[in-house]
Structures are given as structure tokens and as C-alpha cells.
């Protein structure tokens, strides 16, 4: 991805993580079941905890 290469060259932080559908489902299940906290799941998938904490809300949206 060209924009990611450019962002890393200029020192920008890439804020969006594109999870695969099965990864999103796994994270949501781990967090909602209480097996992992958002912070633990973030470490597992090497992303910022805020990225993980937004996923359950997206999953519950109508």
C-alpha cells in the first residue's frame, strides 16, 4: 500500500487497522465473553487498545 509507505516515511501514524472479518469476530467474542480485556486483545493483535475497544460497539450497532 503506497499510502502506508508514504506515511511511514514522513512519520505519520497509521490509525486505521484493517481487520479481516474473522479477526473482528474473534476480538469481539474474546472481549465480550470476558476472556480478554480490550488491552489484552490489542496486544494479541498488535494494535492500539482504542482500536479494539471500538469493535464491540460496531458489532452491536443496528
Phi and psi restraints in degrees (range 20) as a CNS / XPLOR table:
assign (resid 1 and name C) (resid 2 and name N)
       (resid 2 and name CA) (resid 2 and name C) 1.0 -63.2 20.0 2
assign (resid 2 and name N) (resid 2 and name CA)
       (resid 2 and name C) (resid 3 and name N) 1.0 -41.8 20.0 2
assign (resid 2 and name C) (resid 3 and name N)
       (resid 3 and name CA) (resid 3 and name C) 1.0 -65.2 20.0 2
assign (resid 3 and name N) (resid 3 and name CA)
       (resid 3 and name C) (resid 4 and name N) 1.0 -32.4 20.0 2
assign (resid 3 and name C) (resid 4 and name N)
       (resid 4 and name CA) (resid 4 and name C) 1.0 -70.0 20.0 2
assign (resid 4 and name N) (resid 4 and name CA)
       (resid 4 and name C) (resid 5 and name N) 1.0 -38.4 20.0 2
assign (resid 4 and name C) (resid 5 and name N)
       (resid 5 and name CA) (resid 5 and name C) 1.0 -64.6 20.0 2
assign (resid 5 and name N) (resid 5 and name CA)
       (resid 5 and name C) (resid 6 and name N) 1.0 -43.4 20.0 2
assign (resid 5 and name C) (resid 6 and name N)
       (resid 6 and name CA) (resid 6 and name C) 1.0 -63.3 20.0 2
assign (resid 6 and name N) (resid 6 and name CA)
       (resid 6 and name C) (resid 7 and name N) 1.0 -44.1 20.0 2
assign (resid 6 and name C) (resid 7 and name N)
       (resid 7 and name CA) (resid 7 and name C) 1.0 -61.5 20.0 2
assign (resid 7 and name N) (resid 7 and name CA)
       (resid 7 and name C) (resid 8 and name N) 1.0 -40.1 20.0 2
assign (resid 7 and name C) (resid 8 and name N)
       (resid 8 and name CA) (resid 8 and name C) 1.0 -70.7 20.0 2
assign (resid 8 and name N) (resid 8 and name CA)
       (resid 8 and name C) (resid 9 and name N) 1.0 -32.0 20.0 2
assign (resid 8 and name C) (resid 9 and name N)
       (resid 9 and name CA) (resid 9 and name C) 1.0 -67.6 20.0 2
assign (resid 9 and name N) (resid 9 and name CA)
       (resid 9 and name C) (resid 10 and name N) 1.0 -38.4 20.0 2
assign (resid 9 and name C) (resid 10 and name N)
       (resid 10 and name CA) (resid 10 and name C) 1.0 -91.3 20.0 2
assign (resid 10 and name N) (resid 10 and name CA)
       (resid 10 and name C) (resid 11 and name N) 1.0 1.0 20.0 2
assign (resid 10 and name C) (resid 11 and name N)
       (resid 11 and name CA) (resid 11 and name C) 1.0 85.5 20.0 2
assign (resid 11 and name N) (resid 11 and name CA)
       (resid 11 and name C) (resid 12 and name N) 1.0 14.7 20.0 2
assign (resid 11 and name C) (resid 12 and name N)
       (resid 12 and name CA) (resid 12 and name C) 1.0 -75.9 20.0 2
assign (resid 12 and name N) (resid 12 and name CA)
       (resid 12 and name C) (resid 13 and name N) 1.0 152.0 20.0 2
assign (resid 12 and name C) (resid 13 and name N)
       (resid 13 and name CA) (resid 13 and name C) 1.0 -95.4 20.0 2
assign (resid 13 and name N) (resid 13 and name CA)
       (resid 13 and name C) (resid 14 and name N) 1.0 130.0 20.0 2
assign (resid 13 and name C) (resid 14 and name N)
       (resid 14 and name CA) (resid 14 and name C) 1.0 -83.3 20.0 2
assign (resid 14 and name N) (resid 14 and name CA)
       (resid 14 and name C) (resid 15 and name N) 1.0 113.2 20.0 2
assign (resid 14 and name C) (resid 15 and name N)
       (resid 15 and name CA) (resid 15 and name C) 1.0 -87.5 20.0 2
assign (resid 15 and name N) (resid 15 and name CA)
       (resid 15 and name C) (resid 16 and name N) 1.0 -28.8 20.0 2
assign (resid 15 and name C) (resid 16 and name N)
       (resid 16 and name CA) (resid 16 and name C) 1.0 -94.3 20.0 2
assign (resid 16 and name N) (resid 16 and name CA)
       (resid 16 and name C) (resid 17 and name N) 1.0 135.2 20.0 2
assign (resid 16 and name C) (resid 17 and name N)
       (resid 17 and name CA) (resid 17 and name C) 1.0 -113.2 20.0 2
assign (resid 17 and name N) (resid 17 and name CA)
       (resid 17 and name C) (resid 18 and name N) 1.0 123.5 20.0 2
assign (resid 17 and name C) (resid 18 and name N)
       (resid 18 and name CA) (resid 18 and name C) 1.0 -93.4 20.0 2
assign (resid 18 and name N) (resid 18 and name CA)
       (resid 18 and name C) (resid 19 and name N) 1.0 99.6 20.0 2
assign (resid 18 and name C) (resid 19 and name N)
       (resid 19 and name CA) (resid 19 and name C) 1.0 -83.7 20.0 2
assign (resid 19 and name N) (resid 19 and name CA)
       (resid 19 and name C) (resid 20 and name N) 1.0 148.6 20.0 2
assign (resid 19 and name C) (resid 20 and name N)
       (resid 20 and name CA) (resid 20 and name C) 1.0 -73.1 20.0 2
assign (resid 20 and name N) (resid 20 and name CA)
       (resid 20 and name C) (resid 21 and name N) 1.0 157.8 20.0 2
assign (resid 20 and name C) (resid 21 and name N)
       (resid 21 and name CA) (resid 21 and name C) 1.0 -57.4 20.0 2
assign (resid 21 and name N) (resid 21 and name CA)
       (resid 21 and name C) (resid 22 and name N) 1.0 -43.3 20.0 2
assign (resid 21 and name C) (resid 22 and name N)
       (resid 22 and name CA) (resid 22 and name C) 1.0 -67.4 20.0 2
assign (resid 22 and name N) (resid 22 and name CA)
       (resid 22 and name C) (resid 23 and name N) 1.0 -30.2 20.0 2
assign (resid 22 and name C) (resid 23 and name N)
       (resid 23 and name CA) (resid 23 and name C) 1.0 -69.2 20.0 2
assign (resid 23 and name N) (resid 23 and name CA)
       (resid 23 and name C) (resid 24 and name N) 1.0 -43.3 20.0 2
assign (resid 23 and name C) (resid 24 and name N)
       (resid 24 and name CA) (resid 24 and name C) 1.0 -59.0 20.0 2
assign (resid 24 and name N) (resid 24 and name CA)
       (resid 24 and name C) (resid 25 and name N) 1.0 -46.5 20.0 2
assign (resid 24 and name C) (resid 25 and name N)
       (resid 25 and name CA) (resid 25 and name C) 1.0 -62.4 20.0 2
assign (resid 25 and name N) (resid 25 and name CA)
       (resid 25 and name C) (resid 26 and name N) 1.0 -40.0 20.0 2
assign (resid 25 and name C) (resid 26 and name N)
       (resid 26 and name CA) (resid 26 and name C) 1.0 -65.7 20.0 2
assign (resid 26 and name N) (resid 26 and name CA)
       (resid 26 and name C) (resid 27 and name N) 1.0 -43.4 20.0 2
assign (resid 26 and name C) (resid 27 and name N)
       (resid 27 and name CA) (resid 27 and name C) 1.0 -63.3 20.0 2
assign (resid 27 and name N) (resid 27 and name CA)
       (resid 27 and name C) (resid 28 and name N) 1.0 -47.4 20.0 2
assign (resid 27 and name C) (resid 28 and name N)
       (resid 28 and name CA) (resid 28 and name C) 1.0 -60.1 20.0 2
assign (resid 28 and name N) (resid 28 and name CA)
       (resid 28 and name C) (resid 29 and name N) 1.0 -43.5 20.0 2
assign (resid 28 and name C) (resid 29 and name N)
       (resid 29 and name CA) (resid 29 and name C) 1.0 -64.4 20.0 2
assign (resid 29 and name N) (resid 29 and name CA)
       (resid 29 and name C) (resid 30 and name N) 1.0 -43.4 20.0 2
assign (resid 29 and name C) (resid 30 and name N)
       (resid 30 and name CA) (resid 30 and name C) 1.0 -62.4 20.0 2
assign (resid 30 and name N) (resid 30 and name CA)
       (resid 30 and name C) (resid 31 and name N) 1.0 -43.3 20.0 2
assign (resid 30 and name C) (resid 31 and name N)
       (resid 31 and name CA) (resid 31 and name C) 1.0 -74.3 20.0 2
assign (resid 31 and name N) (resid 31 and name CA)
       (resid 31 and name C) (resid 32 and name N) 1.0 -46.3 20.0 2
assign (resid 31 and name C) (resid 32 and name N)
       (resid 32 and name CA) (resid 32 and name C) 1.0 -66.8 20.0 2
assign (resid 32 and name N) (resid 32 and name CA)
       (resid 32 and name C) (resid 33 and name N) 1.0 -30.4 20.0 2
assign (resid 32 and name C) (resid 33 and name N)
       (resid 33 and name CA) (resid 33 and name C) 1.0 -81.0 20.0 2
assign (resid 33 and name N) (resid 33 and name CA)
       (resid 33 and name C) (resid 34 and name N) 1.0 -12.9 20.0 2
assign (resid 33 and name C) (resid 34 and name N)
       (resid 34 and name CA) (resid 34 and name C) 1.0 88.2 20.0 2
assign (resid 34 and name N) (resid 34 and name CA)
       (resid 34 and name C) (resid 35 and name N) 1.0 2.9 20.0 2
assign (resid 34 and name C) (resid 35 and name N)
       (resid 35 and name CA) (resid 35 and name C) 1.0 -67.5 20.0 2
assign (resid 35 and name N) (resid 35 and name CA)
       (resid 35 and name C) (resid 36 and name N) 1.0 -34.2 20.0 2
assign (resid 35 and name C) (resid 36 and name N)
       (resid 36 and name CA) (resid 36 and name C) 1.0 -136.6 20.0 2
assign (resid 36 and name N) (resid 36 and name CA)
       (resid 36 and name C) (resid 37 and name N) 1.0 148.7 20.0 2
assign (resid 36 and name C) (resid 37 and name N)
       (resid 37 and name CA) (resid 37 and name C) 1.0 -82.6 20.0 2
assign (resid 37 and name N) (resid 37 and name CA)
       (resid 37 and name C) (resid 38 and name N) 1.0 168.4 20.0 2
assign (resid 37 and name C) (resid 38 and name N)
       (resid 38 and name CA) (resid 38 and name C) 1.0 -59.2 20.0 2
assign (resid 38 and name N) (resid 38 and name CA)
       (resid 38 and name C) (resid 39 and name N) 1.0 -38.9 20.0 2
assign (resid 38 and name C) (resid 39 and name N)
       (resid 39 and name CA) (resid 39 and name C) 1.0 -65.7 20.0 2
assign (resid 39 and name N) (resid 39 and name CA)
       (resid 39 and name C) (resid 40 and name N) 1.0 -41.6 20.0 2
assign (resid 39 and name C) (resid 40 and name N)
       (resid 40 and name CA) (resid 40 and name C) 1.0 -64.4 20.0 2
assign (resid 40 and name N) (resid 40 and name CA)
       (resid 40 and name C) (resid 41 and name N) 1.0 -44.0 20.0 2
assign (resid 40 and name C) (resid 41 and name N)
       (resid 41 and name CA) (resid 41 and name C) 1.0 -64.8 20.0 2
assign (resid 41 and name N) (resid 41 and name CA)
       (resid 41 and name C) (resid 42 and name N) 1.0 -36.7 20.0 2
assign (resid 41 and name C) (resid 42 and name N)
       (resid 42 and name CA) (resid 42 and name C) 1.0 -62.6 20.0 2
assign (resid 42 and name N) (resid 42 and name CA)
       (resid 42 and name C) (resid 43 and name N) 1.0 -43.5 20.0 2
assign (resid 42 and name C) (resid 43 and name N)
       (resid 43 and name CA) (resid 43 and name C) 1.0 -63.8 20.0 2
assign (resid 43 and name N) (resid 43 and name CA)
       (resid 43 and name C) (resid 44 and name N) 1.0 -38.4 20.0 2
assign (resid 43 and name C) (resid 44 and name N)
       (resid 44 and name CA) (resid 44 and name C) 1.0 -62.0 20.0 2
assign (resid 44 and name N) (resid 44 and name CA)
       (resid 44 and name C) (resid 45 and name N) 1.0 -39.1 20.0 2
assign (resid 44 and name C) (resid 45 and name N)
       (resid 45 and name CA) (resid 45 and name C) 1.0 -101.0 20.0 2
assign (resid 45 and name N) (resid 45 and name CA)
       (resid 45 and name C) (resid 46 and name N) 1.0 5.2 20.0 2
assign (resid 45 and name C) (resid 46 and name N)
       (resid 46 and name CA) (resid 46 and name C) 1.0 58.7 20.0 2
assign (resid 46 and name N) (resid 46 and name CA)
       (resid 46 and name C) (resid 47 and name N) 1.0 48.1 20.0 2
assign (resid 46 and name C) (resid 47 and name N)
       (resid 47 and name CA) (resid 47 and name C) 1.0 -132.1 20.0 2
assign (resid 47 and name N) (resid 47 and name CA)
       (resid 47 and name C) (resid 48 and name N) 1.0 171.4 20.0 2
assign (resid 47 and name C) (resid 48 and name N)
       (resid 48 and name CA) (resid 48 and name C) 1.0 -73.1 20.0 2
assign (resid 48 and name N) (resid 48 and name CA)
       (resid 48 and name C) (resid 49 and name N) 1.0 142.4 20.0 2
assign (resid 48 and name C) (resid 49 and name N)
       (resid 49 and name CA) (resid 49 and name C) 1.0 -56.1 20.0 2
assign (resid 49 and name N) (resid 49 and name CA)
       (resid 49 and name C) (resid 50 and name N) 1.0 -31.8 20.0 2
assign (resid 49 and name C) (resid 50 and name N)
       (resid 50 and name CA) (resid 50 and name C) 1.0 -63.6 20.0 2
assign (resid 50 and name N) (resid 50 and name CA)
       (resid 50 and name C) (resid 51 and name N) 1.0 -33.3 20.0 2
assign (resid 50 and name C) (resid 51 and name N)
       (resid 51 and name CA) (resid 51 and name C) 1.0 -63.0 20.0 2
assign (resid 51 and name N) (resid 51 and name CA)
       (resid 51 and name C) (resid 52 and name N) 1.0 -43.4 20.0 2
assign (resid 51 and name C) (resid 52 and name N)
       (resid 52 and name CA) (resid 52 and name C) 1.0 -70.8 20.0 2
assign (resid 52 and name N) (resid 52 and name CA)
       (resid 52 and name C) (resid 53 and name N) 1.0 -39.3 20.0 2
assign (resid 52 and name C) (resid 53 and name N)
       (resid 53 and name CA) (resid 53 and name C) 1.0 -66.2 20.0 2
assign (resid 53 and name N) (resid 53 and name CA)
       (resid 53 and name C) (resid 54 and name N) 1.0 -22.1 20.0 2
assign (resid 53 and name C) (resid 54 and name N)
       (resid 54 and name CA) (resid 54 and name C) 1.0 -79.8 20.0 2
assign (resid 54 and name N) (resid 54 and name CA)
       (resid 54 and name C) (resid 55 and name N) 1.0 -23.7 20.0 2
assign (resid 54 and name C) (resid 55 and name N)
       (resid 55 and name CA) (resid 55 and name C) 1.0 -62.5 20.0 2
assign (resid 55 and name N) (resid 55 and name CA)
       (resid 55 and name C) (resid 56 and name N) 1.0 -47.0 20.0 2
assign (resid 55 and name C) (resid 56 and name N)
       (resid 56 and name CA) (resid 56 and name C) 1.0 -59.3 20.0 2
assign (resid 56 and name N) (resid 56 and name CA)
       (resid 56 and name C) (resid 57 and name N) 1.0 -36.5 20.0 2
assign (resid 56 and name C) (resid 57 and name N)
       (resid 57 and name CA) (resid 57 and name C) 1.0 -65.2 20.0 2
assign (resid 57 and name N) (resid 57 and name CA)
       (resid 57 and name C) (resid 58 and name N) 1.0 -39.6 20.0 2
assign (resid 57 and name C) (resid 58 and name N)
       (resid 58 and name CA) (resid 58 and name C) 1.0 -64.0 20.0 2
assign (resid 58 and name N) (resid 58 and name CA)
       (resid 58 and name C) (resid 59 and name N) 1.0 -39.9 20.0 2
assign (resid 58 and name C) (resid 59 and name N)
       (resid 59 and name CA) (resid 59 and name C) 1.0 -65.1 20.0 2
assign (resid 59 and name N) (resid 59 and name CA)
       (resid 59 and name C) (resid 60 and name N) 1.0 -33.0 20.0 2
assign (resid 59 and name C) (resid 60 and name N)
       (resid 60 and name CA) (resid 60 and name C) 1.0 -88.4 20.0 2
assign (resid 60 and name N) (resid 60 and name CA)
       (resid 60 and name C) (resid 61 and name N) 1.0 -7.4 20.0 2
assign (resid 60 and name C) (resid 61 and name N)
       (resid 61 and name CA) (resid 61 and name C) 1.0 -64.2 20.0 2
assign (resid 61 and name N) (resid 61 and name CA)
       (resid 61 and name C) (resid 62 and name N) 1.0 145.0 20.0 2
